[in-house]
Amino acid sequence: MADTAAHLVDRVLPHVPIRQWVISFPWAVRFQLARDSKLLTRALEIFIEEVFRYYKRELIYAREELDPDDWRSRRSLPFEAETVGGAVTSVQRYGSSLNCHVHGHSLVLDGVYWRDPETQRVHFFQAPRPTLEALEEVVHRVAKRVNGMLERKGVLVVRPKEEGGPTGVEPAEPSVLDVVQGASIQGMVGLEGKAKRLPVVGRIPGLAWIPPEEKPDTAEEEGYSIHAGVELDGRDREGLEKVCRYLFRPAFAEERLTLLPDGRLEYAFRKARPDGGRGIVVEPLELMERLAALVPPPRSHLTKYHGVLGPGHYWRELVVPLPPADEHCPVDREFDPADEDDERPGRFNAD
């Protein structure tokens, strides 16, 4: 956690505005992504592609003086300059109750880099705060594309909402891990084929269900949810590192685990729930089951780089922070990334 956060702040994330985008998936999709890292990677790629598409269109609206309401439905827009976004995604496979909850937290550069066709200089365009309409468009396209991708792979059956919506295709011969993860996603334990819900400490019996309040900067569709309300100042490196540490924290917090007198274990939630619930109570073997469900498949990366922040992108050297002066750097670049007055060719301009 600490090492990754320090690396991102010192070597990866530019000194430009950054926005945190969070993507969550419906249960049926979540199960397929939890057991297949390739499907998860492709689903996150689709999400990032749609976020980058939003930023590029905002650039075009501004540069070409177009009204978004008139041009939002257009497939292509009149802009010939080369553009690219940048992001780093933390894949989190857990919820606050140690449940299997595969979702992504992406630190996205809050805009897009573009190269002026005349001067060949690279500039950074900061996009306006996403509107609810823009977020709804992003989540709609993500849901449609991810559902289509999973349906083509044969692991999802897409039905109309009135017929139950998307339904996952269960494995022909489910493994023990499949059973454990399936139960965990639904907030249960499933050892020995006896699926059951775990006791919740502090829950008030008979408390009427309270509909959740509408969250600002959030759009949902068919179980897909996107939140983009956290803005970060790329110049505040200390604050940025704190957010990075939160995104890349471990799944298990030992200080929230308590051994009860009867030998069971209580694991506290990060914050109390609306019904008063403060944590779950598990048997020792059930705790092991909860932890096993969170383990990613072999060779599955939990940190992913996109766009200009990818290790192979040819603009990366122009935007990432400079290494320390006493460290050998093969790139002939002596300017300060935070200096907006540098006029050399290829230098980005944060305007």
Protein Blocks (a to p, Z undefined) as FASTA:
>chain_A
ZZmmmmmmmmmmccbddddddddddfklmmmmmmmmklmmmmmmmmmmmmmmmmmmmmmm
mmnopafklmmmpmbdcdfbdcdddddddddfbdfkopacddddddddebdddddfklop
acddddddddfklmmmmmmmmmmmmmmmmmmnopaccddfknopaaddddfbacfklmmm
mmmmnopafehhiacddddehiaghiacddddddehiaceehiacddfbccdfklmmlmm
mmmmmmmgcfbdfklpccdfkopacdddfbdcfkopabdcddfklmmmmmmmmpccehia
fbdcehjlpmkbcklmmmmccddfkbccfbdcfbdfklmkbcbehiacdZZ
